[in-house]
Amino acid sequence: MRTTTFSPRRRAGLVAATAIAIVTVGSGAAFGVSAANAATDTATSTSTAAPAAGSTTTGSTSTGSTSTGSTSTPTGTTSTGSASTGSTPAASTPLAFTEPSTKADPLALSATVGTPFSHTFHTTGGDGTVAYAIQDAPSSAWTVNVETGVLSTTPTTPGTYDFEVVALSGGTQVTEYVRVTVAPSPVSFTEPSTKAKPLALTATAGATFTHTFQVVGGSGSTAYAIQDAPSSKFTVNVSTGVLTSTETTAGTYDFEVVALRGTATATEYVRLTVRPAAPVGVSTIVGDGNPDHGAYAIDPAGVIESFSATGKDLGRVTSIPAKQGGTLRVTGLAVDRFGNLTSLGTVGHQPIGTVTSSIASDQIVPVPADDYVRVTFPHASQHRLTVAQDGVSTSFVVTVQPIATTAVATSATGTGATLAYTGADERGPIAWGAGLLAAGATLLGFRLRRRRL
């Protein structure tokens, strides 16, 4: 801050140079100049009285009387009055900014591109009203209110800007050196998200999905990229910010989209839920519940594949063998054309399909607690079973052989007969949890996963 005292003529030139408005105050004092100073700067005027009858008036002397100051004498009498002198104004406090600064150590302020910025300058002291102005302004967008001292602007370009704010009161001007650092506007996505609350999007398996990401703030061109992409089926256009997904596997996918503009970056947390497509049939598993035995998988088209207990593919068959009086366990789930389940149950359980048979005497008993339907075959013949769910169904053939034509294996220890083809022990307990779920439902999951790879 610097302080300078100027003469009236010098002061008038300064007011014009700094573009400080002149405002009339009270009894004719200039804005920034006190009434007392105005009186001091005004030359003493001499008034001329109207002449009396028969007298001649010259200048300020009346014929027959002489008037000096405010004292007059009658005609023919000369009187010298005492000159009237105005009172001396009290000494003023030096004008100063409340935030001291020097050219080497300017007042440091900060702003952000695109965000309205203001700062109010205050002063103490002076001879009266204070007027403010800006010098060496970065642009016409930077202004200082002449009366309030408020600096205001909305920066458009990042950088560091040096200028001065001046205050004038009476014949004194003081300078505030200012340095404003304008930071780039932070880059942010127009759809805010956090890791704990990601942006939720929804797609359908097999259908091309797109979503355009946009950012605000910052300056310069913008580049987009995807981070932690679930697969190559997820891409983001580097220039347009368009996310494209052709994912066929239903599920929930978490990843990030990053935007880079200038030196600033922003992250969008995304959770894309891929829903199954429309169901096309029921994927079905059939087994006898023995974990040591194999199982059969029937695809939505009704094609039957045989699998060993370890999941080895044994090839296709035209029907599933069973024995008269024997039992099979059937579980079926509706799927779309990509093998995604279209019906989701509670945790640990899936809604089982409805099973019907072409043979009315077949005994069909749903066991929902264990996610399967038990089918018993009293009569030997070909039985066409149909499993339905979600408005679609799949059918397959079970060939039931009569007991009389089935070779019976016996042993010296009398371990008992076994069912032809299936090998199920008729007398032993059927542990579904260790049986069909292990050799059947697990196989279904294995098979569906394999189809998605």
C-alpha positions in Angstrom: 0.0 0.0 0.0 1.3 3.5 -0.8 0.0 6.9 0.3 0.4 10.2 -1.7 -0.9 13.7 -1.0 -1.7 15.8 -4.0 -2.5 19.6 -4.6 -6.0 20.5 -5.8 -4.9 20.7 -9.4 -3.0 17.4 -9.2 -5.9 15.8 -7.5 -8.3 16.8 -10.2 -6.1 15.3 -12.9 -5.8 12.0 -10.9 -9.5 11.7 -10.5 -9.9 12.0 -14.3 -7.0 9.6 -15.0 -8.4 6.8 -12.8 -12.0 7.3 -14.0 -13.4 7.9 -10.5 -16.8 9.4 -10.8 -17.4 12.8 -9.3 -20.5 12.8 -7.1 -21.9 15.9 -5.4 -22.1 15.5 -1.7 -23.9 17.9 0.7 -23.1 21.5 0.1 -21.0 21.1 -3.1 -18.1 18.9 -1.8 -16.7 16.6 -4.6 -17.1 12.8 -4.1 -13.9 11.8 -2.2 -13.4 15.4 -1.0 -14.8 16.7 2.3 -16.9 19.9 2.6 -14.1 21.4 4.7 -11.5 20.9 1.9 -14.0 22.3 -0.6 -14.2 25.5 1.5 -10.4 25.7 1.8 -9.9 25.3 -2.0 -12.4 28.0 -2.8 -10.9 31.6 -3.2 -12.3 34.2 -0.8 -15.0 36.2 -2.6 -15.8 39.9 -2.1 -19.4 40.9 -2.2 -20.6 44.3 -3.7 -23.3 46.1 -1.7 -25.9 48.2 -3.5 -24.9 51.8 -3.4 -26.7 54.3 -1.2 -28.5 57.3 -2.7 -26.0 59.9 -3.8 -22.9 57.7 -3.3 -20.5 56.2 -5.8 -19.4 52.6 -5.5 -16.0 51.5 -6.8 -15.0 47.8 -6.4 -15.7 46.9 -2.8 -15.5 50.5 -1.4 -18.8 52.5 -0.9 -18.7 56.3 -1.2 -18.9 57.7 2.3 -18.1 54.3 3.9 -15.5 51.7 3.7 -16.4 48.1 4.4 -13.7 45.6 5.2 -14.6 42.0 6.0 -18.0 42.0 7.7 -17.7 45.4 9.5 -19.1 48.6 8.0 -19.0 52.3 9.2 -21.4 55.0 8.7 -21.0 57.7 5.9 -18.0 59.8 6.6 -16.5 57.5 9.0 -13.6 55.1 8.2 -13.6 51.9 10.1 -11.4 48.9 9.7 -13.1 45.7 10.8 -11.3 42.6 11.8 -10.9 40.1 8.9 -12.9 36.9 9.3 -10.8 33.7 9.2 -12.4 30.2 8.8 -11.7 27.6 11.5 -8.8 25.0 10.8 -10.2 21.5 10.2 -9.2 18.8 12.5 -6.3 16.5 11.3 -7.7 13.4 9.5 -6.6 9.8 10.0 -4.4 8.6 7.1 -6.3 6.6 4.5 -5.3 2.9 4.4 -6.7 -0.4 3.1 -7.6 -2.9 5.8 -5.7 -5.7 4.0 -2.1 -4.3 3.6 -0.2 -5.2 0.4 2.9 -4.2 -1.5 3.9 -4.6 -5.1 6.3 -7.3 -4.0 3.8 -8.9 -1.7 0.3 -8.4 -3.3 -3.0 -9.4 -1.7 -3.5 -13.1 -2.8 -7.0 -14.1 -3.9 -8.3 -17.2 -5.7 -11.1 -17.9 -8.1 -12.4 -20.6 -10.3 -13.3 -20.6 -14.0 -17.0 -20.3 -14.5 -17.8 -19.5 -10.9 -18.9 -15.9 -10.0 -16.1 -14.2 -7.9 -16.3 -11.2 -5.6 -14.2 -9.5 -3.0 -14.9 -6.4 -1.0 -12.1 -3.9 -0.3 -12.3 -1.8 2.9 -10.4 1.3 4.0 -9.9 3.2 7.2 -9.2 6.9 7.7 -9.5 9.6 5.0 -11.1 13.0 4.9 -14.6 11.8 4.1 -16.3 9.7 1.4 -14.0 7.1 -0.3 -14.1 6.3 -4.0 -12.7 3.1 -5.5 -11.4 2.2 -8.9 -9.5 -0.7 -10.6 -6.3 -0.1 -12.6 -4.7 -2.5 -15.1 -7.8 -4.7 -15.0 -7.3 -8.1 -16.8 -10.4 -7.3 -18.9 -13.5 -5.3 -18.9 -15.2 -8.2 -17.1 -13.3 -7.2 -14.0 -15.0 -4.3 -12.2 -14.8 -2.5 -8.9 -17.9 -0.7 -7.6 -16.9 3.0 -7.1 -18.9 3.3 -3.8 -18.8 -0.1 -2.2 -15.3 -1.3 -3.2 -16.6 -4.6 -4.4 -14.5 -6.4 -7.0 -16.5 -8.8 -9.1 -16.2 -11.0 -12.2 -16.8 -14.5 -13.5 -13.5 -15.8 -14.8 -13.4 -17.6 -18.1 -9.7 -18.4 -18.4 -7.4 -20.0 -15.8 -4.2 -18.1 -14.9 -2.7 -15.5 -12.5 -3.7 -11.9 -12.8 -2.0 -8.9 -11.2 -3.7 -5.5 -11.0 -4.4 -2.6 -8.5 -7.4 -1.3 -6.7 -7.1 2.4 -5.7 -9.0 4.3 -3.1 -9.3 8.1 -3.1 -10.5 10.3 -0.1 -9.9 14.0 0.0 -6.5 14.6 -1.6 -5.1 11.2 -0.7 -4.9 8.1 -2.9 -3.9 4.6 -1.6 -3.2 1.5 -3.7 -4.0 -2.1 -3.0 -1.8 -4.5 -5.1 -3.9 -7.6 -6.0 -3.0 -11.0 -7.4 -5.9 -13.3 -8.3 -5.1 -16.9 -9.2 -7.9 -18.4 -11.3 -8.0 -22.2 -11.2 -9.6 -24.4 -13.9 -13.1 -25.4 -13.3 -13.2 -28.9 -11.8 -14.3 -31.6 -14.3 -17.4 -33.5 -13.2 -19.9 -35.8 -14.8 -23.4 -34.6 -15.4 -24.8 -37.7 -13.7 -23.1 -37.7 -10.2 -22.1 -41.0 -8.7 -19.9 -42.4 -5.9 -18.4 -45.8 -5.4 -21.1 -46.5 -2.7 -23.9 -45.2 -4.9 -22.9 -45.9 -8.6 -24.9 -44.8 -11.6 -27.5 -47.5 -12.2 -28.1 -48.6 -15.8 -30.1 -51.5 -17.2 -29.6 -53.5 -20.4 -31.0 -56.7 -21.9 -28.9 -59.7 -22.7 -28.0 -59.8 -26.4 -29.4 -56.4 -27.2 -26.9 -53.6 -28.0 -27.0 -51.1 -25.2 -25.6 -47.5 -25.3 -25.3 -44.7 -22.9 -23.6 -41.3 -23.4 -21.5 -39.8 -20.6 -21.0 -36.1 -20.5 -18.9 -33.8 -18.3 -18.9 -30.1 -17.3 -16.1 -27.9 -16.1 -12.4 -27.8 -17.1 -11.1 -26.6 -20.4 -9.9 -28.2 -23.6 -10.9 -31.4 -25.3 -12.2 -34.4 -23.4 -11.1 -38.0 -23.6 -13.1 -40.9 -22.1 -12.0 -44.4 -21.1 -13.4 -47.4 -19.3 -11.7 -48.9 -16.3 -12.1 -52.4 -14.9 -14.2 -53.4 -17.9 -16.0 -56.7 -17.2 -15.2 -58.0 -20.7 -14.4 -56.9 -24.2 -18.1 -56.6 -24.8 -18.0 -53.2 -22.9 -16.4 -50.3 -24.7 -16.4 -46.5 -24.4 -15.7 -44.2 -27.3 -12.7 -42.1 -26.4 -14.1 -38.9 -28.1 -17.9 -39.1 -27.6 -18.1 -40.8 -24.2 -20.6 -43.4 -25.6 -20.7 -46.6 -23.6 -21.6 -49.7 -25.7 -22.4 -53.1 -24.4 -23.3 -56.3 -26.2 -23.2 -58.5 -23.2 -25.2 -61.8 -23.4 -24.7 -63.1 -19.9 -27.3 -61.7 -17.4 -25.8 -60.3 -14.2 -24.6 -57.1 -12.5 -21.4 -55.5 -13.7 -19.5 -52.7 -11.8 -16.9 -50.6 -13.6 -15.7 -47.0 -14.0 -15.7 -44.5 -16.8 -13.0 -41.8 -16.6 -13.0 -38.4 -18.3 -9.8 -36.4 -18.9 -10.0 -32.7 -19.8 -6.8 -30.7 -19.7 -5.1 -31.8 -16.6 -8.3 -32.5 -14.7 -10.0 -35.9 -14.4 -13.3 -37.2 -13.2 -14.6 -40.7 -12.5 -18.1 -42.1 -13.0 -18.9 -45.2 -11.1 -21.3 -47.4 -13.1 -23.4 -50.5 -12.2 -24.9 -52.1 -15.3 -27.5 -54.7 -14.7 -28.0 -57.0 -17.7 -31.4 -58.7 -17.5 -32.2 -62.0 -19.3 -33.8 -61.9 -22.7 -37.2 -63.4 -23.3 -37.5 -67.1 -22.3 -37.3 -69.6 -25.1 -37.6 -72.9 -23.2 -36.9 -74.8 -20.0 -33.4 -76.2 -19.3 -34.0 -79.4 -17.4 -31.9 -81.7 -15.3 -33.0 -85.3 -14.6 -31.3 -87.7 -12.2 -32.0 -90.4 -9.6 -30.5 -88.5 -6.7 -27.5 -90.7 -6.3 -24.3 -88.6 -6.3 -22.4 -91.5 -7.8 -24.6 -91.7 -10.8 -24.8 -89.5 -13.8 -27.6 -87.2 -14.8 -29.2 -86.0 -18.0 -29.5 -82.4 -19.3 -32.3 -81.5 -21.7 -31.9 -78.2 -23.5 -34.9 -76.0 -24.4 -35.2 -77.7 -27.8 -35.6 -81.1 -26.1 -32.1 -82.5 -27.0 -30.9 -84.9 -24.2 -27.3 -85.1 -23.2 -25.9 -87.7 -20.8 -23.3 -86.7 -18.2 -21.3 -88.7 -15.8 -21.3 -87.9 -12.1 -18.1 -85.8 -12.6 -19.8 -83.7 -15.3 -18.2 -85.5 -18.3 -20.3 -85.3 -21.4 -21.2 -88.8 -22.5 -23.0 -87.8 -25.6 -26.6 -87.5 -26.8 -29.4 -90.0 -26.2 -32.9 -90.2 -27.5 -34.6 -91.0 -24.2 -33.9 -91.3 -20.5 -34.1 -94.9 -19.1 -36.1 -95.8 -16.0 -37.6 -98.9 -14.5 -41.2 -99.7 -13.9 -42.0 -98.5 -10.3 -38.8 -96.4 -10.3 -38.5 -92.7 -9.6 -36.7 -89.9 -11.2 -36.1 -86.3 -10.0 -36.8 -83.5 -12.4 -35.8 -79.8 -12.0 -36.4 -77.3 -14.8 -35.7 -73.6 -15.2 -36.8 -71.3 -17.9 -34.0 -69.7 -19.9 -33.4 -67.3 -22.7 -31.6 -68.0 -25.9 -28.3 -67.4 -24.2 -29.0 -69.8 -21.3 -29.8 -67.1 -18.7 -32.3 -68.0 -16.1 -35.4 -65.9 -16.6 -37.0 -66.7 -13.2 -35.2 -65.8 -10.1 -36.2 -67.2 -6.7 -35.1 -66.5 -3.2 -31.6 -67.0 -2.0 -30.7 -70.7 -2.1 -33.9 -71.7 -4.0 -35.1 -71.5 -7.6 -38.8 -71.7 -8.6 -39.3 -75.1 -10.0 -41.1 -75.7 -13.3 -44.4 -77.5 -13.5 -44.1 -81.2 -14.7 -46.8 -83.1 -16.5 -46.7 -86.5 -18.2 -48.4 -88.1 -21.2 -49.2 -91.1 -19.0 -52.0 -90.3 -16.5 -50.9 -92.9 -14.0 -47.5 -91.3 -13.4 -47.2 -90.0 -9.9 -45.9 -86.4 -9.9 -45.1 -84.9 -6.5 -43.4 -81.4 -6.3 -40.8 -81.1 -3.5 -40.2 -77.2 -3.5 -38.1 -77.3 -0.4 -35.5 -79.2 -2.4 -36.1 -77.6 -5.8 -37.3 -80.7 -7.7 -40.3 -82.7 -8.8 -40.4 -86.4 -8.0 -41.9 -88.6 -10.8 -42.8 -92.3 -10.2 -43.6 -94.6 -13.2 -46.1 -97.4 -12.3 -46.4 -98.6 -15.9 -43.7 -99.6 -18.4 -43.9 -97.7 -21.7 -42.6 -94.5 -23.2 -43.5 -91.5 -21.1 -43.3 -88.0 -22.5 -42.6 -85.5 -19.7 -43.1 -81.8 -20.1 -41.6 -79.1 -17.9 -43.2 -75.6 -18.1 -42.2 -72.3 -16.6 -42.5 -68.6 -17.6 -44.9 -69.4 -20.4 -42.5 -71.8 -22.2 -42.0 -75.5 -22.0 -39.7 -78.4 -23.0 -40.6 -82.0 -23.5 -38.5 -85.2 -23.5 -39.0 -89.0 -23.5 -38.5 -91.4 -20.6 -38.4 -95.1 -21.6 -39.7 -97.2 -18.7 -38.8 -100.8 -18.9 -41.0 -103.5 -17.2 -39.5 -105.2 -14.2 -40.0 -108.7 -15.8 -37.7 -107.9 -18.7 -35.0 -106.3 -16.6 -31.9 -108.3 -15.8 -31.5 -108.4 -12.0 -28.1 -108.5 -10.5 -27.8 -110.4 -7.2 -25.0 -111.0 -4.8 -24.2 -113.7 -2.1 -24.6 -111.1 0.6 -28.1 -110.2 -0.6 -27.5 -106.6 -1.3 -30.7 -106.5 -3.3 -31.8 -105.6 -6.8 -30.9 -102.4 -8.6 -33.0 -100.5 -11.1 -32.1 -101.1 -14.7 -30.2 -98.3 -16.5 -30.3 -95.9 -13.6 -28.7 -98.2 -11.0 -30.6 -96.5 -8.1 -30.7 -98.5 -4.9 -34.4 -99.0 -4.2 -33.8 -99.7 -0.5 -31.3 -97.0 0.3 -32.2 -93.4 1.4 -32.2 -90.9 -1.4 -30.2 -87.9 -0.3 -31.4 -85.1 -2.6 -28.9 -82.6 -1.2 -26.0 -84.9 -2.0 -27.7 -86.3 -5.0 -29.5 -84.4 -7.7 -28.2 -81.0 -6.4 -24.7 -82.4 -6.7 -25.1 -84.4 -9.9 -28.1 -82.5 -11.3 -28.5 -78.8 -10.4 -24.8 -78.4 -10.1 -24.5 -79.9 -13.6 -27.1 -77.4 -14.9 -25.1 -74.5 -13.5 -21.9 -76.0 -15.0 -23.5 -76.5 -18.4 -25.0 -73.0 -18.4 -21.6 -71.4 -17.5 -19.9 -73.4 -20.3 -22.4 -72.2 -22.9 -21.6 -68.6 -21.9 -17.9 -68.8 -22.3 
